Amino acid sequence: MTNYDISQLQIITLNTGYAEHNADWNWHNVRSPFARLYYVTEGEAWVEIKNRCIHLIPNHLYMIPPFTKHNNICHGHFCHFYIHVYENPGEFSFLEDLQYPNEILGENHDGQLFRRLTILNPSMRLPASDPASYDNHGMLLRNIAQNKQRNFWNIVESRGILFILLSRFLKQAKEKQAVKNERISQTISFIRTHITERINLDSLAGMACMSKDHFIRVFHRETGETPNAYIIRLKMERAELLLITTDMPIKSISDALGYEEVSYFNRLFKDKIGKTPLNYRMGKQIQ
């Protein structure tokens, strides 16, 4: 894997805590713009992603990447530490652009690291395990505000612990998109750094020194998506993050993503995400 500049790793903790369950950790169609990390201490549960079922057992670490629809399943006793994190988007996203293992064996003291993080940040504990109770605009804004109010020493220690735990997954991570064509790779980098602007396919094709039709074919071959689909997906994912982590009006988010008509942005968001921007901000789960 590429050696990235650690200064680009802008990971922010939203929630952390310890939860005990007895057949009551059952939530369906959960999908959030933040990643979930778990460390199981007792019992068992399952996380279902598409057609795969991940068995959560003690002394293992688990990661559910952002924007991943999944189901939580629990039939009995189950205890675990949890951390919810999101990333300030940039040219490269460590959470979204890397393929992580969903499960790894815990190393010595990992459980103590999770415990220490929860002790340092008691205000970040979830009030309830139902995603609808915390995966919403109001709750996340409060958590972000509390995050910023911590003492500097607390921020340093907390971030150090988080980086250690993330390193367990980074050790086995791989780039999601093995783009071999250098010109396509350059256009992808341009798209990511200019995702809040209107992006013209003719300009992208010109940047790649290709005709528009040829550019679309090569881009699709390299990424599995057309340029337009790729741009829209990144814009909608950025919209999800802005909707629940900022107070920006929906019209301002639409403008910030390069859409002049908010009605078009609303239709596009609902088509891709399954809910209107307003319902998404209110925390109504995708069905």
GIKADA-V776780 format. One record per residue. RES is the residue in one letter. OMEGA is omega in degrees with one decimal (999 if undefined). Layout:
{{RES & OMEGA} {RES & OMEGA}}
This chain:
{{M & 179.8} {T & 173.2} {N & -176.5} {Y & 176.1} {D & -175.8} {I & 178.3} {S & 178.0} {Q & -176.8} {L & -176.2} {Q & -177.7} {I & -177.0} {I & 179.6} {T & 176.8} {L & -176.9} {N & 169.9} {T & -178.3} {G & 179.9} {Y & -176.5} {A & 175.6} {E & -176.3} {H & 173.7} {N & -179.8} {A & -178.4} {D & 175.8} {W & -174.9} {N & -177.6} {W & -174.0} {H & 177.7} {N & 176.9} {V & 178.7} {R & -174.8} {S & 176.6} {P & 176.5} {F & -179.8} {A & 177.7} {R & 174.0} {L & -179.6} {Y & 169.0} {Y & -174.2} {V & 178.9} {T & -179.1} {E & 173.8} {G & -177.8} {E & 175.4} {A & -179.2} {W & 171.1} {V & -177.8} {E & 177.7} {I & -175.2} {K & -178.6} {N & -178.0} {R & 178.9} {C & -178.1} {I & -177.7} {H & -178.8} {L & -177.3} {I & -175.5} {P & 175.8} {N & 174.9} {H & 174.9} {L & -178.5} {Y & 175.7} {M & 170.5} {I & -175.1} {P & 176.5} {P & 177.0} {F & 180.0} {T & 178.5} {K & -176.7} {H & 176.5} {N & 173.7} {N & -176.2} {I & -179.3} {C & -177.5} {H & -176.7} {G & -177.1} {H & -177.3} {F & 180.0} {C & -177.8} {H & 166.3} {F & 179.1} {Y & 173.3} {I & 173.9} {H & -177.8} {V & 171.5} {Y & -172.3} {E & 171.1} {N & -173.9} {P & 176.6} {G & -180.0} {E & 178.4} {F & 178.3} {S & -179.7} {F & -177.7} {L & -173.5} {E & -173.1} {D & 177.2} {L & 177.8} {Q & -177.7} {Y & 168.6} {P & 177.9} {N & -175.4} {E & 172.0} {I & 177.0} {L & -179.6} {G & 176.1} {E & 179.7} {N & 174.6} {H & 178.1} {D & 178.1} {G & 178.2} {Q & 177.9} {L & 176.2} {F & -178.5} {R & -179.9} {R & 179.8} {L & 178.9} {T & 178.6} {I & 179.7} {L & -171.4} {N & -178.3} {P & -178.4} {S & -179.2} {M & 178.8} {R & -179.5} {L & 178.0} {P & 179.8} {A & -176.2} {S & 178.5} {D & -178.4} {P & -179.5} {A & -177.6} {S & -177.7} {Y & -177.2} {D & -177.7} {N & -173.2} {H & -175.3} {G & -177.7} {M & -178.0} {L & 176.8} {L & 177.7} {R & -179.5} {N & 179.4} {I & 178.7} {A & 178.3} {Q & 178.4} {N & -177.1} {K & -176.7} {Q & -178.7} {R & 174.5} {N & -176.5} {F & -179.8} {W & 179.1} {N & 179.4} {I & -178.9} {V & -178.8} {E & -179.5} {S & -179.8} {R & 177.2} {G & 178.2} {I & -179.1} {L & 180.0} {F & 177.9} {I & -178.7} {L & 176.9} {L & -179.2} {S & 177.3} {R & -179.7} {F & 179.7} {L & -179.8} {K & -177.3} {Q & -176.7} {A & 176.1} {K & 175.2} {E & 179.8} {K & -174.7} {Q & 177.7} {A & -177.8} {V & -176.8} {K & -178.8} {N & -175.1} {E & -178.4} {R & 176.2} {I & 178.0} {S & 179.0} {Q & 178.2} {T & 176.8} {I & 177.3} {S & 178.1} {F & 179.9} {I & -176.9} {R & -177.6} {T & -179.6} {H & -174.1} {I & 178.9} {T & 179.9} {E & 172.1} {R & -175.1} {I & -175.6} {N & -178.9} {L & 178.4} {D & 179.1} {S & 178.2} {L & 178.5} {A & 177.8} {G & 178.2} {M & -179.8} {A & -178.6} {C & 179.1} {M & 169.1} {S & -177.0} {K & -178.5} {D & 179.9} {H & 178.7} {F & -179.9} {I & -179.4} {R & -178.4} {V & 178.8} {F & -180.0} {H & 179.2} {R & -176.9} {E & -172.1} {T & -175.6} {G & 178.8} {E & 171.1} {T & 177.6} {P & -178.5} {N & 179.2} {A & 179.2} {Y & -179.8} {I & -179.3} {I & 179.8} {R & 179.8} {L & 178.1} {K & -179.3} {M & 176.2} {E & 175.6} {R & 178.1} {A & 178.0} {E & -178.5} {L & -179.6} {L & -177.4} {L & -175.4} {I & 178.9} {T & 176.9} {T & 176.3} {D & -177.7} {M & 173.9} {P & -178.3} {I & 177.6} {K & 179.4} {S & 177.1} {I & 177.1} {S & 178.6} {D & -176.2} {A & -179.5} {L & 174.4} {G & 178.5} {Y & -176.8} {E & -178.7} {E & -178.6} {V & 179.1} {S & 177.6} {Y & 177.0} {F & 179.3} {N & -179.7} {R & -179.2} {L & 179.5} {F & -179.5} {K & 179.6} {D & -176.0} {K & -173.6} {I & 177.6} {G & 178.1} {K & 173.3} {T & 176.8} {P & -179.3} {L & 179.2} {N & 178.0} {Y & 179.4} {R & -178.9} {M & 175.4} {G & 178.6} {K & -173.7} {Q & 178.0} {I & -179.5} {Q & 999}}
